[in-house]
């Protein structure tokens, strides 16, 4: 059912008096609670959503909000799944204020999460070169051919492969051409870049 001006006015009044008790609001409006919640979120985000490149302040707020939410998690904040799955994106968007939950999640997953992950794994100077040289020397033709747990001393397969992907992302960000490269081309390009 479409939302008319009176419905929106009623929704605003109910949220003002009942907060985000969506089940109650849905019952009072004779609508599904998810419909009410979705409409409220779309109205809220439409008023304050920015488009285009992220400003430095937005980046800072995003990192702080996600880091705070991960520290409040009941499991290990360095668990890599949490960096993707355990973040309350609506709450993060409320902190950022200028971006929607979807924008925050996408930006974090595309750009920021790798910084968070690698910052917590303390890669040392020279580790990138060791990683690249070891992959190059392995003769692997695809990433699944690499024995990731044996590439860099004292690094497990998950951490090593994630760091490899970070390096590829950095390489992609610098590249003028965005064409897809074969694994061998990626290895050669990283060796040349680092």
C-alpha positions in Angstrom: 0.0 0.0 0.0 1.4 3.4 -1.0 2.3 6.0 1.7 0.2 9.2 1.4 1.0 12.5 3.1 -1.4 11.7 6.0 0.3 8.3 6.5 3.7 10.0 6.7 2.4 12.5 9.2 0.9 9.8 11.3 4.2 7.8 11.2 6.2 10.9 12.3 3.8 11.4 15.2 3.9 7.8 16.3 7.7 7.6 16.1 7.9 10.8 18.2 5.7 9.3 20.9 6.7 5.6 20.8 10.3 5.7 19.4 11.1 2.8 17.2 8.7 0.2 18.6 7.9 -0.9 15.1 5.5 -3.7 16.0 3.4 -1.3 18.0 3.5 1.4 15.4 2.7 -1.2 12.7 -0.4 -2.3 14.6 -1.5 1.3 15.2 -1.2 2.1 11.5 -2.6 -1.3 10.3 0.6 -1.9 8.4 3.3 -4.5 8.6 6.0 -3.3 11.1 8.7 -3.8 8.5 6.9 -1.5 6.2 6.8 1.2 8.8 10.4 0.7 9.8 11.5 0.7 6.1 9.5 3.9 5.3 11.0 5.7 8.4 14.5 4.7 7.4 14.0 5.9 3.8 12.6 9.2 5.0 15.4 9.7 7.5 18.2 8.8 5.0 16.7 10.9 2.2 17.0 14.0 4.4 20.6 13.5 5.3 22.3 11.3 2.8 25.3 12.5 0.9 26.4 11.1 -2.5 29.9 10.9 -4.1 33.3 10.8 -2.5 33.5 10.4 1.3 34.8 13.4 3.3 37.6 12.9 5.9 35.2 13.5 8.7 32.8 10.9 7.4 35.7 8.4 7.1 36.6 9.1 10.7 33.1 8.7 12.0 32.6 5.5 10.1 35.8 4.0 11.5 35.0 5.1 15.0 31.4 3.7 14.9 32.4 0.4 13.4 35.4 -0.1 15.8 33.1 0.8 18.8 30.5 -1.6 17.6 33.1 -4.4 17.2 34.5 -3.8 20.7 31.0 -4.1 22.1 30.5 -7.5 20.4 30.3 -10.5 22.6 33.0 -12.3 20.6 36.5 -11.4 19.7 36.6 -8.0 18.0 39.4 -9.2 15.7 37.2 -12.0 14.3 37.2 -11.3 10.6 33.5 -12.4 10.2 32.5 -9.6 12.6 34.1 -7.0 10.3 31.5 -8.0 7.8 28.5 -9.6 9.6 28.6 -8.2 13.2 28.2 -4.5 12.5 24.8 -2.8 13.2 24.9 -0.7 10.1 21.8 1.3 11.0 23.5 2.4 14.2 26.7 3.2 12.3 24.7 5.4 9.9 23.2 7.3 12.8 26.7 8.1 13.9 28.0 9.1 10.5 24.7 11.1 9.9 25.4 11.9 6.2 25.3 8.3 4.8 22.7 5.5 4.8 23.3 2.2 6.4 23.8 0.7 2.9 26.4 3.3 2.0 28.3 2.8 5.3 28.3 -1.0 4.8 29.4 -0.8 1.2 32.2 1.8 1.9 33.5 -0.2 4.9 33.5 -3.5 3.0 35.1 -2.0 -0.2 37.6 0.3 1.4 37.9 0.5 5.2 37.6 -3.0 6.5 40.9 -4.1 5.0 42.7 -1.3 6.9 41.0 -2.4 10.1 41.9 -6.1 9.5 45.5 -5.4 8.6 46.0 -2.9 11.4 45.1 -5.6 13.9 47.5 -8.1 12.4 50.6 -5.9 12.7 52.3 -6.5 9.4 55.9 -5.4 9.6 58.1 -3.5 7.1 59.3 -6.0 4.6 56.4 -8.5 5.0 54.8 -7.3 1.8 57.9 -8.0 -0.2 58.3 -11.4 1.5 54.7 -12.3 0.6 55.0 -11.1 -3.0 58.4 -12.9 -3.5 57.1 -16.1 -2.0 54.0 -16.1 -4.2 56.1 -15.3 -7.2 58.6 -18.1 -6.4 55.7 -20.6 -5.8 55.0 -20.8 -9.5 51.3 -20.8 -8.8 49.1 -19.9 -11.7 46.0 -19.3 -9.7 45.5 -18.0 -6.1 44.0 -21.4 -5.1 47.4 -23.0 -6.0 49.2 -21.0 -3.4 49.8 -22.6 0.0 48.9 -19.5 1.9 49.8 -20.9 5.3 53.4 -21.4 4.2 54.0 -18.2 2.4 54.9 -15.8 5.2 56.4 -17.1 8.5 54.1 -17.0 11.5 51.1 -16.1 9.4 48.1 -18.3 8.9 46.4 -18.8 5.5 43.4 -16.5 6.2 45.5 -13.6 7.3 48.0 -14.0 4.5 45.4 -14.3 1.8 43.5 -11.3 3.2 46.7 -9.3 3.1 47.3 -10.4 -0.5 43.9 -9.1 -1.4 44.6 -5.8 0.3 47.8 -5.4 -1.8 45.7 -6.2 -4.9 43.1 -3.6 -3.9 45.9 -1.0 -3.4 47.3 -2.0 -6.8 43.8 -1.7 -8.4 43.3 1.8 -6.8 46.6 3.0 -8.4 46.0 1.4 -11.8 45.0 3.6 -14.7 43.4 0.7 -16.4 40.7 -1.2 -14.5 40.9 -4.3 -16.7 40.9 -7.7 -15.0 44.3 -9.3 -14.7 45.2 -12.9 -14.6 46.8 -14.2 -11.4 50.2 -14.2 -13.0 49.8 -10.6 -14.2 48.7 -9.7 -10.6 51.9 -11.3 -9.2 54.1 -9.5 -11.7 52.4 -6.2 -11.2 52.8 -6.4 -7.4 56.4 -7.4 -7.7 57.0 -4.4 -9.9 55.0 -2.0 -7.6 56.7 -3.1 -4.4 
